[in-house]
Amino acid sequence: MEVFYYMVFGGLAMVVALLELSKTSKDRITTSSAFNSFKNNYLVVYSLMMAGDWLQGPYVYYLYSKYGFLKGEIGRLFIAGFGSSMLFGTIVGSLADKQGRKRACITYCICYILSCFTKHSPEYKVLMVGRILGGIATSLLFSAFESWLVAEHNKRGFDAQWLSLTFSKAIFLGNGLVAIISGLFANLLADNLGFGPVAPFDAAACFLAIGMVIIFSSWGENYGDPSDGKSLLAQFKVAAVAIASDEKIALLGAIQSLFEGSMYTFVFLWTPALSPNDEDIPHGFIFATFMLSSMLGSSIASRLMARATLKVESYMQLVFAISAFTLLLPVITNFLVATGGVKGGSMPLGGWIQLFGFCTFESCVGIFWPSIMKMRSQYIPEEARSTIMNFFRIPLNIFVCIVLYNVNAFPITVMFGMCSIFLFMAAILQKRLMVVAESHRSKSQDWTALRERNGEEEPLNA
């Protein structure tokens, strides 16, 4: 059985490598040396930031359990993290538009480093402070860096099409390759070298510190709204008005919340889905396979976005529909084939079908991230970019907190069915977004043509 796992992993790795190496001129975007230097600098920093995040993931729950905390106590710590991201993270993240995106990125590093240090204490209150700091850091990670990148890209006058290249490479590296290497490195430190479950957090703090030095020394500052007298409350109002008055932004926020809510729920559910009777499954190896699948998706996304004639709004409808079907597989297999084996045994046929579906879902995740980043860069106004992006995360964090609190209240098939419904809803909303966006583009083109005609006629009328 172990040989089969290696075959699956090796096959996926070969497909990813072939996709990257087989890119033709149609799949590549011609750029400048100045842009390549800018892009590579950002990718190094982003990879370091993601390494700091991924190193911690495999050992958070394990560390808390080693300190003697029960499942309910650990659950409250996780809820505190998501709640902090929703409350404090929204405020701190929104300050990035006013106080500067570079400062916000540095704040992310400081908050996460302090959060890592708290893991040395077995005191529940200290660990709770660490979760709160981690929640704030998470909000900054998913808003400040992207906001800085988009603003700096535009300020330097680079082609807007080149943004998609940076987005896809960032996901390919940060959410794929770095995730795999970080998982293996964390395992090496904690288990093979015997440093214990705190060691990955110390390593994460080191990577974050290195990234912070690079940000200090090589990044310029940029802002959203340049006005001096606007309060944080006024900034929130600007963001709320933008969401309420522009259907495209509201649709984008709903789509993002539905997909990410399903994705984070999947993170909690895939282990019990594949081993309902405590079957012997290689968790770390399956996680690495998921990350390879995500890399495959980001590689596909880079090809799709390189084609100027293909709209993101169009192909994402299919991506969401496929995602919905893959998370419906646990419900289907529960009725058609055996999904549970014996304790300590190998995974049955139903489990393998689900695993294939989960890998497909992770490929869709790999396509989703750079694609949603590109749509955000097109539709979200610059003056309140970080604020609006953190507004999008409020319903997501509420949803995840509810799921965590009630994770034992519903059968796992009900949870997967709910996620599948959310993803079908995202596909429907994506279709609506495409219609609205096309209508807006058509009106803009008509208005531009009218102005050009008037400009030609004015000298004749003078």
N, C-alpha and C positions, 0 to 999 in steps of 0.2 A: 504493500500500500504506500509506503514511504517513497518507493521508486516512482509511483504514479504522480505523487505530489511534485517531485522534482521534474518530471516530464511536463506537467502543466506549467510550472513556473518557468522552465527553460523555453517552452514553446512561446509563452507570452513575451518573454524577454527578446526572443528572436524576432517576433512580429514587430515589437516596438523599434528595435534596431533597424529592421528592414524599412519600416515606414520613414524613419528619419533619414536613412541613407539613400532612399529611392526618390527623394523629392526632386522634381523637375523645376524648370524655370517658372512654370505656371504656379508652382507651390511655394516659391520663394519671392520675397519682396526685396527689391534693390534699394539699399540704404546708403547713407554717408558714413565716413569714418568717425565724424563727430558724434553721430547718433549711436554708433556701435560702442564707442567709449562710454557714453552716457548710459546706454542699456546695460552694458556689462557691470558697471559700477552698481547700478540698482539691483541687478540679479545677485551679485555677491552679498550685498546687504540683506536682501530679502531672503536668500538662502540661509544666512546666519540667523536671522530672526525666526524662520520656520524651524531650523535645527533646535533653537532654544525651546520652541514649543513642542516639537515632536519627541525630543528626548524625555520629556516629563510624562507623556501620555501613558506608556505601558506600565508605569510603576506608581501612579498616583493612588489607585485603589489598593494595590498591594501594600504600599507603605502605611496607609491608614490602618489596614487590617493587622500589620505587624506591630503597630502601636497598641493594639488591643481593642480597637473600636468596632462596634457591631455594625451590621448592614444599615440599620436605620440611622445611626449616627453619621456614617459615611455618606448616606443619601442626603442628609441635611447639609453636609459640607459642600456637596456638588450643587445643591439647590442654591446655597449662598453664593457660589461662583456665578451662576447664571443670573441670579437676582441682582448681584452687584453689577454685572455687565449691563443689565437693563436700566438700573437706577443711576449709579455713580458713573458707569462707563459712558452712558449717553451724554451726561453733563461734561465730563472731561473730554470725550471725543469731539463734542460740539465746540469746545473752546479752541480746537485746532484751527477752525476757520478764522477766528479772531486773533489768537495769540501766535499762530504760525504752525504749519504742518511739521516742519523740522523739529520744533520743540516738542510737539506731540509724539513724534517717533522716539525721541530721546526719553520722554516720559514713559513710553511703553517699556523701553529697556530697563529703566530704573525700577518701575513697578514689578516687572517680572523677576528681576534679580532679587529684589527684597522678598518676593513670594517664594523663590527658591530657597532663600536662607531660612525661612520659617519652617521648612521641612525637617530641619535638624531638631526641632522641639517636639516632644510627644504630648505637649499641652494642647488640649482641644481649642482653647481660646486663641492661642498663637496660630494654630493651623487654620482657624476660621478667618483670622486677619489675612493669612496668606491666600485663602480662597477669594476674599474680597479684592485684594490687590491683583490676583490673577484674572478676576472678572473685568476689572478696569483695563488691564493690559489686553485682554482679548478684544474688547471694543476698539481699542486703538490699533491693534494689528489689522483688523478688517476694515478700517476706514482711513486712518491717517496716512499710511504708506501709499495707498492707491490715490488718495487726494493729492499728496505731494507729487507723485509721479505724473498725473494728468496735468496739473498746473505747470510743473517744470517743463514737461514735454512741449506744451503749447507756448510757454514763455520763450523757449529756445527756438521756436519756429520750425519744429520738425513736422513732417507730413503726418496728418491725423491717422492715415492708414497704418503707419508704423507702430502705433500704440498696440495694435492687436498682436504684433510680433513679440513685444515685451510681455504682454499679458500671458500669451501661450507658453513662452519660455519660463516665465516665473512659476506657472502652475506645473509645468513639466519637471522643473527642478525642485521647487519648494514643496509641492504636494505629492511628488512622486519619488524621484531619486533621493532627495534629502531625507524623506520620511523612511525609506528603506534602510539607508545607511545609519540614520539615527536610531532606529529600532535595534539594529544589529550591534551598534556601538553601546547602547544602553545595556543590552544583554551582556556584552563583554565586560563592562565595568561592574555591573551588579552581581552577576553570577560567575562568569568564567574567572575574573580576577579577584572575586571575593570582597569587593569594596562595599557591598550591601546596597539596599534600595535607595539610599540617599545620594549615592554617587552620580546617577544621571542628572539629578537636579543641580549638583555642583558643576558638572560639565556644561549644562544648559546656561548657567550663569556666566561661565567663561565665554561661550560663543556670543551671548548677548552683549557682553562687555566689549568684545572685539568689534562687533557690528556698531556699537555706540561710538567707538573711537573713529570708525570710518565715516559715520554720519557727521560727527563733529568737524572732521577735517576736510570733507569733500562735498558736502551738500550745501546748497544755498537755501535760504528761507523763502517761503511763499505763503500767501494768505488767501482767504476767501473774500469777505466783504472788507474793503479797506477803510470804511468810515470809523472814526475814533469814538463816537459817542454811543454806539449801539450796544445795549446790554445783552446778557445772555438770554434773557426772556424775549427780547426783541429778535434775537437770532433764531430762537425757537419759532417765533411767530412767522418769520420769513420762510422758514422751512415748511411749516404747516400750511401756509398760504400757497406755496409752490406745489405741494402735494395735492391740495384740494382744488387748485385751479387748472392743473395740467393733468389730463387723464393718463398721459403716457407715463408720468412719474408715479402716479397712484397704482397703475397696472404693474409697473416694474417692481414696486415695493411689495405688492401682493404676491407676485410670481416668486420673488426671492424668498419671502417668508414661507410660502407653501413648500418650496423645494428644500430649503435648508432645514425647516422643521422636520420634514420627512427624512432627510439625510441624518440629522442628529439622533432621531429616534431609531433609525437603522443601526447606528453605532452601538446602541444599548441592546438591540434585539438579535443581531446576527449570531452571537455566541450561543444563546439558548435555542435558537432556531436550528442550528447545525448539530447541537448535542443536547437534545431534550432529555435524554436519559443518562447524561454524563458520559457519552461516548468519548473515546480517546481521539481527539482531533488536535492537530498541530496549530495552536492559536497564532503563534508568531509567524509561522510559514504562510498561513492563510491571510494574515494581515499584510505581509509582504506581497502576496499575490494580488490583493486588493489595490495596493499602491501601484503595482505594475499596470494593472488595468486602468487606473487613473492616468498614468503616464501615456498609455495607449490613447485614451480619450483626448488628452491635451495635444498629442501629436496630430490626431485627426482634426481637432479644432484649428490648429495652425494652418492646415491645408485649406480648410473651409473658409477661414477668414482672409486668406491670401487672395481669394478670388473676389474681385471688386463687384462682379455681377451677382454674387450670391449674398443675400441679406441674412444677417443673424436671426432676425425675427421670423424668418421662414423656416430654416432648418431646426430651430429650437422647439418648434411644435412637435416634430417627430421625436426629438430627444426626450421631451417630457412624456410623450405617449409610451415610448419604449420603457422609460423608467417606471411608469405606472404599472406596466405589465410585469416587469421583473419583480416588483415588490408584491404583486398579486400571486406569484408562484407558490409561496408558502401556504396560502389559502387553498390553491388548486391541488397541490401535491398532498395536502392533508386529507383530502377526500379520495384521491385516485391511487396513490401509492404509499408504501410504508415509509414514514419519515423518522421513526424512532427505532434504535437498535437496542443492544444490551449494554449495561453499565460496563465501561472499560473496553467495549468492543469498537469495531470500525464503523464508519459512517455508511448508512444504507443508501439504496438507490435514490430515494426521495431527497436525502441530504445532498447528494451529488447534483441533482437537478437544481436544487436551491442554490448551491454554491456557484453553478454556472450562471444562474440569474443574478446573483449578488455581484459577480465579477462584471457582468454586463452593466449593472447599475453603477458600479464604480467607474466604468468607462464613460457613462453618461455624466457622472460627477466631473470627470476630467474635461469633458466638453463644456459643461455648465460654467465653470469658474471663469475662464477667459472670455466666454461669450457674454456672461452677465456683466463682466467688467467693461467690455466694449460698449454694451448698451447703456451702462451707467455713465460712461464718458460722453456719450452722445446726448443723453436726455436730462441729466442732473445739472442745474445751473452752478457755475463755479463759485459764486459768492456764498453758498451754503452747502457745499458738497459733503463735507464731513458730517455736518448736522443732519442732513437728510439721510445719509447712509446709516447713521446711528438710529434714526427714527425707524428705519426699516427693520432693525434688529430688535425693537421692543416687542412686537407680536411674536417673533421667533423665540425670544427668551421666556416669555410668558408660557408659550406652548411647551417648551422643553421642561420648564419647572413643573407644569401640570402632569406631563408624562412621567417625570421622575417620581413625583409624589404618589402617582397611581399606577406605577409600573406593575404591581402585583394584583391590581384590581380586575384586569381584563385578560382573557386568553391571548396568547401571542398572535394567533391568526386574526383576531379582531384588530390588534394594533397594526399589523401589516395591511389589513384591508383598509383601515383609516388612512394610512400613508398613501396607498394606491389611489384612493379617492382624491386626496389632496393633489397628487401629481397629475391626475386627469383634469382637475380644475385648473392647474397651472398651464396645461396644454391649451385649454379653452381660452384662458386669459391671454396667453401668448398670441393666439390667433387674433384676438381683439386688438392687442397692441400693434400687430402688423397692419391691420386695417386702419387704425388711427394714425400710425406713423406714415403710411402711404398717402393718406388723405392730407396730412400736414405737409408732406413733401410736395404734393401736387399743387396745393394752394401757394406754397412758397415759390415754386417755379412759375406759376401763373402771375404772381405779384411781381417777380423779377422781370419777366417778359414785358409786363405792362409798363414798368418803370423805364425799361430800355426803349420801348416804343415812344413813350412820352419824351424821353431825352432826345430822340432823333427828331421829333416833331417840333420841339421848342425853338430851335433856330429858325424854322420856317415861319412860325407864328410871330417871331420877334419883330 
